[in-house]
């Protein structure tokens, strides 16, 4: 997309009505016709489109109607995060120690300090352990502590569904997370019909166990199912069903920080480092900024853009929630952050853009909550704000799914004029489907748009409608 900027655009946006024109959106017959012909009976839609090039409204249909945004809420989280002064600071996980090293013994403790990195994976864990193992000791007389003091103890958002507990898309948020707090299980069928499949689990850890109830090439064994004893908040994985070919699944693990710490200790022991096997939690003492008192043994950094790309391209809920808490931590400078601390900062931007925060409800950072309510107009105003700031827009636009090309839009809008021309965030929930982002009209004008379908049980119908609306906007 060609990006046109004027020096005063960001300042003018603080007065949205003056900066972006006062004209009313036009009636676009093609979209009006689509609403009449394609909108499923009993459903509703809100649409807002803004011409960024001409700086005037392009189209509106029930644009101020409150709707549940599903994952398009991630746009508010991302744009707010990118607007912070220290937005580019990477997500960082550190290992520090206190005490003294005498011979091959550390007379002190290790502290693994979490920084909300949602992309911390097997490679990162191995690196952190390998760096720690290069230290000049093989015995630790003290403890290995996990410092998760950046966040409060609430790991789920308001209004999340309790029965989604074992689902990989509903994360247990913590400042320390390994592989998004999940385990991937691969089932490989046996060469002998009726025998259990071979199960490969990644990452390996003694924190969970696996019960194999699969049968190879046995249709009566039923569908492939991967779950755990989530009603008891347990971590016994259960794999069931017929395995006729290679099958993969993911399941969440209860208690992300203990999962992280147990795996860290497991791998530390394999490196020949002797320490207590207990899972201990403590905050790094207040004078931890003194590197001489608490030197860094190991660290892992993940760039913001990496987190943002996964958040947008694949609609990653964990990344959104981690980013929301980091917003609160950066803005307040405090620890023991709650989701509300990040939401406060989003609402500040809502007010800055000329809206009353009391007119909306934001309950989390990813859109999983049943309590979220936004309007198409608000979403478009956030998109306008992002467009006005090159530092924000360049990162956001790079991360958005592209119609017919990648991410959650890879299999939508596969033909011209929409293919490669719609960069937008999707949102799907039961009876909810939304799409919000940017496209380029055939006359070269850049457009910000939001389409929020509500009460549509057929997601395919809602998506088909949205794709046609994008075509109509491009054709104007």
Residue, then its C-alpha position, 0 to 999 in steps of 0.5 A: x500500500x502507498x502511504x501518504x503522510x502530512x506533517x500535521x496529520x497526527x495532531x489534527x486527528x486529536x480533533x477527529x471531526x475537523x481533521x477528517x471532514x464533516x461530510x456525511x457518508x454517501x449511499x453506495x447502491x452496491x452495498x445497499x443491495x448486498x445488505x438486502x440480498x445477502x444478509x441472512x434473515x434474523x441477522x444484523x450488520x454494522x458497516x463503516x468505511x472511510x476514505x483515508x486519501x480524501x479524508x472523508x466518510x465513504x459509507x455507513x450502515x448502522x455504524x454506531x450500533x454496538x456489536x460484539x467484535x470477536x477478534x477484531x478487538x485485537x486491533x484496539x490492543x495492537x494499536x494502543x500498544x504501538x502508540x506507547x513511547x517504549x513500544x519497540x522494547x522486546x519481550x525479555x526473559x532473564x535468568x539472574x542469580x544472587x549469592x557468590x560462586x565458590x569453586x563449582x558451587x553457587x551459594x545462592x539462588x537462581x531467578x527466572x524473571x518473566x516478561x510476558x513473552x508469548x512466543x517463548x518456545x522449545x528453542x528459547x527454553x533450550x537456549x536459556x538452559x544452555x546459557x545458564x549451563x555455561x556458568x562456572x558452577x554445577x551445584x546450586x545450594x539455594x533455590x530456583x525461583x520463578x519471578x512472575x511478579x509482573x502479573x496478578x493471579x488471574x490467568x483468564x479474562x472476564x466473560x471467557x467460557x469455562x468449558x473451553x479450558x483444555x482448548x489451545x486457543x484459551x491460554x493460561x496467561x502468565x509472565x512465564x509461558x512455554x510453547x503458549x502453555x500447550x503441548x502438541x501431540x502427534x499420533x502415528x499409527x502402528x503397522x498392526x491394526x488395532x494396536x495403540x498409535x505411537x505418541x510424540x509430545x512436544x515439548x517434553x516435560x515431567x509436568x504432564x503425563x499421557x494416557x494412550x487410548x488410541x487404536x490404529x486403523x480401527x474405525x470403531x474406535x471413534x474420532x481422534x480426541x485429545x484432552x486432559x482432566x481439566x475438570x480437576x485442573x489436572x495435566x493428565x493428557x488423554x489421547x483417544x480414537x482411531x488413528x488411520x494416518x498421522x494426526x496432530x492436536x494441541x491441548x492447554x496445560x493448567x498452570x503455565x508458570x509451574x509448567x515453565x519452571x518444571x521444564x526448566x529444571x528438568x533440562x537444567x538437570x540434564x545439563x548436569x546442574x544440581x539443584x533443588x527439585x522444588x517449584x518455588x516462586x519469589x520476586x527478585x529483590x528490590x535492588x535487582x537493578x544492580x547487576x553486581x548483586x543480581x547478574x544476568x546469567x541468561x536471557x532471551x528476547x523476542x521482537x515486538x514485530x514477531x509477537x504482532x505478526x503472530x497476533x494478527x496473521x493467526x489471531x493469537x489470543x495469548x499474544x493479545x493478552x500478553x500485549x494487553x498486560x504489557x501495555x499496563x506495565x509500561x504505562x504504569x511502571x508497576x508490577x502485579x498488573x491486571x488486564x484492567x491496567x491495559x484496558x485503561x490505556x485503551x480507553x484513554x485512546x478511545x477518549x483521545x479519538x473523540x469517543x466516550x469510553x462509557x459508550x463501550x465495553x472492553x473486557x479483554x485484549x483478544x475478543x474471547x469475552x462475551x462482554x465486549x461491545x464496540x461499534x464499527x465507527x470506533x474501530x474505523x477511528x482506531x484504523x484512521x489513527x494508526x494510518x496517521x502515524x507512520x511508526x504505528x501503521x508500518x508495523x500494523x500493516x505488515x502484520x495484518x492478514x492479506x486477502x487470498x495470500x496469508x493468515x486468516x484470510x489465506x483462503x478468502x478473496x482469492x481473485x482480483x480485485x480483492x486478492x492481495x488488496x485487502x489487509x484486514x483482521x478477522x473476527x469469529x465467534x458463535x453467531x459473530x463474524x467481523x472484518x476490519x482493516x484497509x483496502x485500496x480502491x480502484x482509483x487509488x484511494x486508501x480505505x479504512x473499513x469495518x464490517x460487523x455481522x451479528x446473529x449469523x449462525x452460518x459463518x460462511x454466509x457472513x464471510x461471503x457477504x463481507x468479501x462482496x462488500x470489500x469488492x464493492x468498496x474497491x469498485x467505487 
